[in-house]
Amino acid sequence: MKTTKYLCTLLIALGFISLAEAQQSIDDMVKEWERAKAFTKEYLDVMPEAGYALKPTPEMRSFAEQMLHLTDANYGFTSTVTGEKSPVGRGESEKVEDKSKANVTNLVMAGYDYVINSIKKMTPTQLAEITKLFDRFELTKEMALAKSFEHQTHHRGQTTVYIRLAGAKPPQEKLF
């Protein structure tokens, strides 16, 4: 995978791939994050207010905490990729006292906006640069954002069970 990214960067530099084609990768990434944001919003909307405190078992996160956890990761991964200080401290979202539907929804949507706006500012060359996640995993910035996307998808998917336990119906899959 690293070889592919380096090759892409080299081809751009040599002029074999147009900047428009390289920009398409960023545009596609933004589009996917916007889709994920809208899909997550549907999850937040369908969960009844009382369900935000729901924990399937005592040792698990509540629905609100799951959503806030994915938000914390969205900030953390993205700030690592951009090199900018996150507007939210590590694990800060999940620790908020107000875990009401309205507040959690606002915090989660703000987290998605942070990711989307950060990606929009990036260049194809920056996406091909190497970064280090958790001080041990070296990968391209594009792959780090893909890992963040995978993480938010995983935790949103976990909340499907929470929604069903609350007696509501989860949203239909939005693959496209």
C-alpha positions in Angstrom: 0.0 0.0 0.0 2.8 2.4 0.9 4.4 1.6 -2.5 1.2 2.6 -4.2 1.0 5.9 -2.4 4.6 6.7 -3.2 4.1 5.8 -6.8 1.0 8.0 -7.0 3.0 10.9 -5.5 5.8 10.2 -8.0 3.4 10.1 -10.9 1.9 13.4 -9.9 5.3 14.9 -9.6 6.3 13.6 -13.0 3.0 14.8 -14.5 1.6 11.4 -15.5 -1.4 11.9 -13.3 -3.1 15.3 -13.4 -3.7 17.3 -10.3 -7.4 17.1 -11.1 -7.2 13.3 -10.8 -5.3 13.6 -7.5 -7.8 16.1 -6.2 -10.6 13.6 -7.0 -9.2 11.4 -4.2 -9.7 14.3 -1.7 -13.2 15.1 -3.1 -14.2 11.4 -2.8 -12.9 11.2 0.8 -14.9 14.3 1.7 -18.0 12.9 0.1 -17.6 9.6 2.1 -17.2 11.5 5.3 -20.3 13.6 4.6 -22.2 10.4 3.9 -20.9 8.9 7.2 -22.0 12.1 9.0 -25.5 12.0 7.6 -25.8 8.3 8.4 -24.6 8.8 12.0 -27.1 11.7 12.4 -29.9 9.2 11.5 -28.7 6.9 14.3 -28.6 9.8 16.7 -32.1 10.9 15.6 -33.7 7.4 15.8 -32.5 6.7 19.3 -35.1 7.8 21.9 -33.8 10.3 24.5 -34.0 7.6 27.2 -31.9 5.3 25.1 -28.9 7.6 25.3 -28.1 6.2 28.8 -28.7 2.6 27.7 -25.9 0.1 28.3 -26.5 -3.4 27.1 -24.3 -4.7 30.0 -22.9 -2.7 32.9 -19.3 -2.8 31.6 -20.2 -1.5 28.2 -20.3 2.1 27.1 -23.8 3.7 26.9 -25.2 4.7 23.5 -24.1 8.3 24.2 -20.6 7.2 25.2 -20.2 5.1 22.1 -21.1 8.1 19.9 -18.9 10.4 21.9 -16.0 7.8 21.7 -16.1 7.8 17.9 -16.1 11.6 18.1 -13.1 11.7 20.3 -11.3 9.4 17.8 -12.4 11.5 14.9 -10.7 14.5 16.5 -7.6 12.5 17.6 -6.9 10.8 14.3 -7.5 14.0 12.3 -5.4 16.2 14.5 -2.5 13.7 14.1 -2.9 13.8 10.3 -3.0 17.6 10.1 -0.5 18.3 12.8 -2.9 20.8 14.3 -3.9 20.8 17.9 -7.3 19.2 18.3 -10.0 21.6 19.6 -11.1 18.7 21.9 -8.7 17.1 24.3 -8.1 13.3 24.2 -11.2 11.5 25.6 -12.8 14.8 26.5 -16.0 14.3 24.5 -16.9 11.0 26.2 -16.4 12.6 29.6 -19.0 15.4 29.2 -21.7 15.4 31.9 -24.5 16.4 29.6 -25.2 13.3 27.6 -28.6 14.4 26.4 -29.7 13.6 22.9 -29.4 17.3 21.9 -25.9 17.8 23.3 -24.5 14.5 22.1 -25.9 15.2 18.6 -24.2 18.6 18.5 -20.9 17.3 19.7 -20.9 14.4 17.3 -21.8 16.5 14.3 -19.1 19.0 15.3 -16.6 16.2 15.3 -17.6 15.2 11.8 -17.4 18.8 10.6 -13.8 19.0 12.0 -12.8 15.9 10.0 -14.5 17.1 6.8 -13.1 20.7 7.0 -9.6 19.4 7.7 -9.6 17.0 4.7 -10.8 19.9 2.5 -7.7 21.8 3.4 -5.3 19.0 2.5 -3.4 18.5 -0.7 -2.8 15.1 -2.5 0.9 15.5 -1.6 0.0 15.9 2.1 -2.2 12.8 2.0 0.8 10.8 0.7 3.0 11.9 3.6 3.9 9.5 6.4 2.5 10.0 9.9 2.7 8.0 13.1 -0.5 7.0 14.9 -0.4 6.3 18.6 3.4 6.8 18.5 3.9 3.4 16.8 2.1 2.9 13.5 3.7 4.5 10.5 1.3 5.0 7.6 0.3 7.6 5.1 -2.0 10.3 6.2 -4.6 9.1 3.7 -4.5 5.6 5.4 -4.7 7.2 8.9 -7.9 8.9 7.8 -9.1 5.6 6.4 -8.4 4.0 9.8 -10.4 6.8 11.4 -13.3 6.1 9.0 -13.2 2.4 9.8 -13.2 3.2 13.6 -16.3 5.5 13.4 -18.1 2.9 11.2 -17.3 0.1 13.7 -18.7 2.1 16.7 -21.7 3.3 14.8 -22.4 -0.3 13.8 -22.2 -1.4 17.5 -25.0 1.0 18.3 -27.4 -0.8 16.1 -27.9 -3.3 19.0 -28.5 -0.4 21.4 -31.2 1.1 19.2 -33.0 -2.3 18.9 -32.7 -2.8 22.7 -34.4 0.6 23.1 -37.3 -0.6 21.0 -36.5 1.5 17.9 -35.6 0.5 14.4 -32.1 1.4 13.1 -31.7 3.3 9.9 -31.2 1.3 6.6 -27.6 0.9 5.5 -26.3 3.8 3.4 -23.5 2.3 1.4 -23.8 4.9 -1.3 
